[in-house]
Amino acid sequence: MDPAGWQRAKPIIEEALQLSGRERRAFIASACESEELRREIEVLLESYEQVDARPSTRSEPATAHADTLGVSLSNHEPQTGVSTASALVFDYPPGVEMGGRYVLTDPLGKGGGGEVHRAHDVRLQREVAIKILPARGHVDGARQIREARAAAQLNHRGIATIHDVFDIDGRPAIVMELVPGPTLAERIRNTALPAAEAIDVGVQIADAVEHAHAFGILHCDLKPGNVKFAADGTVKVLDFGLARRTENSAVAMRGVTGLSAGSLDGLALGTPGYMSPELLMGIEIDFRSDVYSLGVLVYEMTSGRRLFTGVDQMSAAVAVLTTPAAELPRDVPRRLRQVVQRALNRKPSDRFPSAAEFRDALAAARVRTWRERIASIFRR
């Protein structure tokens, strides 16, 4: 479905989501201007229902969906939206050796994005996390391995390190640094962060994202569940191994996911509500797509609530595409509100052109003491 078709389909889908069965079919038939549009919408909703039937990814406001699992859970830290490990059936039990050097020890979580295990690296005698992705076609599996290898070249204290990639039973597996701290989703589950802390966390995340962008890698799934806090309190961004790579750092790429009449792979691989409008629509994206997601993260940290909510993935996606971004509360510093609002523009050209510029603007929004203001005057 092209962007023009999606614009025609949006209001019909939004209304159809409130109906079911015969009522839904009758409404779609009467609302569509052509048989082709009717078929596309019906296939789209059918695909959506197949995705929504997977293990639950729903969550309460101010928490993250878990369709792409964080790699740093423990059995005592179930991620929001995913059942505890003990209640799930995993494809690979503890004790299984894989990749020639890793022995699974504890299952950590499972969802639409695959399953995650704590494992012991017998060669280097260290604990790691292994994310085993769902089986895909040979071409897609090979692409994911290539992209994970590209992301393994990243070396930044704010990015969880990728140690290894391999294939098991036709499924890509990514070996990553095991980060023991809580997720950002857990930190903001019931409350907002103070503005100063939200800015500090946002700056760290944006700095990690900018480092990846310099290597031509877009994250495409930035969300609270993919941000962890290490033991020293610093931020670690997860799942760059599932990111998408551009031709080079200066070249935009075609939409790597998106709503189509044939599938909802975009919703399976990303998280509506945090994905940019252009990423959801499957049209051309560049680094400004991640800038949009950074804005959503800072909004949620600062306000304590989700920017776009929905009872399911499709309604969250429709909200992103149809609902103007709400402004932050007035008790949030004005400069911080302005930075977030610019990042959340629907048109990429109206956002910050890079994660670096977003990071710098966010840092400049810090509320300074009078001593700091005087010192800055003398430094000019």
C-alpha positions in Angstrom: 0.0 0.0 0.0 1.5 3.3 -1.1 1.3 6.5 1.1 -1.7 7.8 -0.9 -3.5 4.5 -0.4 -2.7 4.5 3.3 -4.1 8.0 3.7 -7.4 6.7 2.3 -7.3 3.6 4.4 -6.4 5.2 7.8 -9.9 6.4 8.7 -11.5 3.2 7.5 -9.1 1.1 9.5 -9.5 3.2 12.6 -13.3 2.8 12.5 -13.1 -0.9 11.6 -11.0 -1.6 14.7 -14.0 -0.8 16.8 -16.1 -3.5 15.0 -15.8 -7.2 14.6 -17.1 -10.0 12.5 -20.0 -9.3 10.1 -20.3 -5.7 11.2 -16.7 -5.0 10.3 -16.9 -6.6 6.9 -20.1 -4.7 6.1 -18.6 -1.4 7.2 -15.5 -1.9 5.1 -17.5 -2.9 2.0 -19.6 0.3 2.3 -16.7 2.6 3.1 -14.2 1.6 0.4 -14.3 3.4 -2.9 -12.9 0.4 -4.8 -12.7 -3.3 -4.6 -8.9 -3.1 -4.5 -8.9 -0.9 -1.5 -11.3 -3.2 0.3 -9.1 -6.2 -0.4 -6.0 -4.4 0.9 -7.7 -3.3 4.1 -9.1 -6.8 4.8 -5.7 -8.4 4.2 -4.1 -5.8 6.4 -6.5 -6.4 9.2 -6.2 -10.1 8.8 -2.4 -9.8 9.0 -2.7 -7.6 12.0 -4.8 -10.2 13.8 -2.2 -12.8 13.2 0.5 -10.6 14.7 -1.7 -9.6 17.6 -2.3 -13.3 18.3 1.4 -13.8 19.2 2.6 -13.7 22.8 1.2 -10.5 24.4 3.0 -7.3 23.8 0.5 -5.1 25.6 1.5 -2.9 28.5 0.2 -0.2 30.8 0.9 3.5 30.1 4.5 4.6 30.7 5.9 1.1 30.0 7.4 -0.4 26.9 6.0 -3.0 24.6 8.1 -6.2 24.6 7.8 -7.4 21.0 11.5 -7.0 20.8 12.9 -8.3 24.1 15.7 -6.6 26.0 18.7 -8.9 26.4 19.4 -8.1 30.0 16.5 -9.5 32.0 17.0 -11.9 34.9 14.5 -14.4 36.2 13.7 -11.9 39.0 13.2 -9.0 36.6 10.3 -9.9 34.2 10.0 -7.3 31.5 6.7 -5.5 31.3 4.4 -7.0 28.8 6.1 -10.4 28.7 5.1 -13.3 30.9 7.6 -14.4 33.5 10.1 -16.9 32.1 8.8 -19.7 34.3 5.3 -19.4 32.7 6.6 -19.7 29.1 7.6 -22.7 27.0 11.0 -22.1 25.3 12.3 -23.8 22.2 15.8 -24.3 23.8 16.0 -25.6 27.4 18.9 -24.9 29.9 22.0 -27.0 29.2 21.8 -26.8 25.4 25.2 -26.0 23.8 25.1 -23.8 20.7 27.5 -21.9 18.6 30.3 -24.2 19.6 31.0 -22.4 22.9 27.8 -21.2 24.6 25.8 -23.2 27.2 22.3 -21.9 28.0 21.7 -21.5 31.7 18.5 -19.5 32.3 15.6 -18.4 30.0 15.0 -14.7 30.4 12.1 -13.8 28.2 10.1 -14.6 25.1 8.0 -12.6 22.7 7.3 -11.8 19.1 10.9 -10.8 18.6 12.3 -14.2 19.7 13.5 -15.7 22.9 16.4 -14.6 25.2 18.6 -16.7 27.4 21.4 -16.2 29.8 24.3 -18.3 28.7 27.9 -19.2 29.8 30.7 -18.6 27.3 32.9 -21.6 28.0 35.8 -20.3 26.0 36.1 -16.9 27.7 34.4 -17.9 31.0 31.9 -15.1 31.1 28.1 -14.7 31.2 26.4 -13.4 28.1 22.8 -13.0 26.7 21.8 -14.9 23.6 18.8 -13.7 21.5 17.4 -16.3 19.2 15.3 -14.7 16.5 12.3 -16.3 14.8 13.0 -18.4 11.8 12.7 -16.4 8.6 13.6 -17.0 4.9 17.1 -17.7 4.0 17.6 -14.2 2.5 16.1 -12.5 5.6 18.1 -14.6 8.0 21.4 -13.9 6.1 20.5 -10.2 6.1 20.0 -10.2 9.9 23.3 -11.9 10.4 25.1 -9.3 8.2 23.4 -6.4 10.0 24.4 -7.9 13.4 28.0 -8.2 12.2 27.9 -4.6 11.1 26.5 -3.5 14.5 29.3 -5.5 16.2 31.7 -3.0 14.9 30.2 -0.3 17.2 32.3 0.6 20.2 30.6 2.9 22.6 30.0 2.8 26.3 26.3 3.5 25.8 25.8 0.5 23.4 25.5 -3.1 24.6 28.3 -5.0 22.9 27.6 -7.7 20.3 30.0 -10.5 20.9 29.0 -13.0 18.3 26.4 -14.1 15.7 25.6 -17.5 14.4 22.8 -19.6 12.9 21.0 -22.4 14.8 18.3 -24.5 13.1 17.9 -21.8 10.5 17.3 -19.1 13.1 19.7 -16.2 13.6 21.2 -16.0 17.1 22.9 -12.9 18.5 25.3 -13.1 21.5 25.3 -9.8 23.4 26.6 -8.2 26.6 24.6 -9.1 29.6 23.5 -5.9 31.4 22.2 -6.6 34.9 20.4 -3.3 35.7 16.8 -2.3 35.3 15.2 -1.1 32.0 14.1 2.4 31.4 10.6 1.0 31.2 10.9 -0.2 34.8 12.3 3.1 35.9 9.3 5.1 34.5 6.6 2.5 35.1 4.7 4.6 37.6 6.3 8.0 37.6 8.1 10.6 35.4 11.8 11.3 35.9 12.9 14.8 37.1 13.6 17.0 34.1 17.4 17.1 34.9 17.6 13.3 35.0 15.4 12.8 31.9 17.8 15.2 30.0 20.8 13.3 31.2 19.4 10.0 30.2 18.2 11.4 26.9 21.6 12.9 26.1 23.3 9.5 26.8 20.9 7.6 24.5 21.2 10.2 21.7 25.0 10.0 22.0 24.9 6.3 21.5 22.5 6.6 18.6 24.7 9.2 16.9 27.7 6.9 17.2 25.7 4.2 15.4 24.6 6.7 12.8 28.2 7.6 12.0 28.6 4.0 10.9 25.4 4.1 8.8 23.4 2.1 11.3 19.8 3.1 12.3 18.2 1.5 15.3 14.6 1.7 14.2 13.2 0.3 17.5 14.2 2.8 20.2 11.9 2.3 23.2 12.2 2.2 27.0 12.5 -1.6 27.0 15.6 -1.4 24.9 17.4 1.0 27.3 19.1 -0.4 30.4 21.0 1.1 33.3 24.4 -0.5 34.0 25.7 -1.0 37.5 27.4 2.4 37.5 24.1 4.1 36.4 25.1 4.8 32.9 22.8 4.0 30.0 23.1 1.1 27.7 21.1 0.9 24.5 20.2 -2.6 23.4 19.3 -4.4 20.2 21.5 -2.6 17.8 22.1 -6.1 16.4 18.6 -5.9 15.1 19.1 -2.5 13.5 19.2 -1.7 9.8 22.2 -0.6 7.9 22.3 2.1 5.2 24.6 2.0 2.2 26.8 4.5 4.1 26.4 7.2 6.7 25.2 9.8 4.2 22.6 7.7 2.3 19.0 7.3 3.3 17.4 3.9 2.8 14.1 2.6 1.7 11.6 1.8 4.5 12.9 -1.3 6.2 9.5 -2.1 7.6 6.0 -0.9 7.0 2.3 -1.6 6.7 1.5 -3.4 3.5 -1.4 -5.4 2.1 0.6 -8.6 2.4 2.0 -8.5 5.9 2.6 -6.5 9.1 6.3 -7.2 9.4 6.8 -3.6 10.4 4.7 -4.1 13.5 6.4 -7.4 14.2 9.9 -5.9 14.1 9.3 -2.5 15.5 7.0 -1.0 18.2 4.2 1.3 17.0 4.0 4.3 19.3 7.8 4.7 19.2 8.3 4.3 15.4 8.3 7.4 13.2 5.4 7.9 10.8 7.6 7.3 7.8 8.9 4.1 9.2 5.4 2.9 9.9 4.3 3.7 6.3 7.3 1.9 4.8 8.5 4.9 2.8 12.0 6.3 2.6 13.7 6.9 6.0 17.0 8.3 7.2 18.6 9.2 10.5 15.7 11.5 11.4 13.5 8.5 12.0 15.6 7.7 15.1 15.5 11.3 16.1 11.7 11.1 16.2 11.9 8.0 18.5 14.4 9.9 20.7 11.8 12.6 21.1 9.1 10.0 22.1 11.5 8.6 24.7 12.2 11.9 26.3 8.5 12.8 26.2 7.7 9.6 28.1 10.5 10.1 30.6 9.5 13.7 31.3 5.7 13.3 31.4 5.5 9.8 32.9 3.0 8.7 30.2 3.0 7.2 26.8 2.8 9.7 23.9 0.7 7.3 21.8 -1.4 4.6 23.4 -3.6 1.9 22.0 -5.1 -1.4 23.1 -3.2 -3.1 20.4 -0.4 -2.6 17.9 -2.6 -1.4 15.0 -4.4 1.3 17.0 -1.1 2.6 18.3 0.2 2.8 14.7 -3.0 4.6 13.6 -2.6 7.1 16.5 1.0 7.9 15.4 -0.2 8.6 11.9 -3.4 10.5 12.7 -3.0 12.2 16.1 -0.9 15.3 16.7 1.8 14.8 19.3 0.7 16.2 22.7 2.7 18.9 24.3 4.6 18.3 27.6 3.0 19.6 30.8 3.7 23.3 31.5 5.8 22.5 34.6 8.4 21.0 32.2 11.1 23.7 31.4 10.2 25.6 28.3 13.4 24.9 26.4 13.0 21.1 27.0 9.4 21.3 25.7 10.7 23.0 22.6 13.4 20.4 21.9 11.0 17.5 22.3 8.3 19.1 20.2 10.7 19.7 17.3 11.9 16.1 17.4 8.2 15.0 17.2 7.3 16.8 14.0 5.7 14.5 11.5 7.7 15.9 8.7 11.3 14.7 8.9 12.5 18.0 7.4 11.0 19.9 10.5 13.0 17.7 13.0 16.6 17.9 14.1 18.7 16.7 11.1 20.8 14.4 13.3 20.9 12.7 16.6 24.0 14.8 17.4 22.0 18.1 17.0 19.1 16.6 19.1 21.7 15.6 21.8 23.3 19.1 21.8 19.9 20.9 22.0 18.8 18.6 24.8 21.9 19.2 26.7 21.5 23.0 26.3 18.0 22.7 27.8 19.4 21.9 31.2 18.3 24.3 33.9 21.5 26.1 35.0 22.2 27.6 38.3 23.1 31.3 38.5 26.8 30.4 39.1 26.8 28.4 35.9 25.2 31.2 34.0 27.8 33.7 35.2 30.6 31.3 34.4 29.3 30.8 30.8 29.3 34.6 30.3 33.0 34.8 31.2 33.8 31.9 28.9 32.5 33.7 25.9 
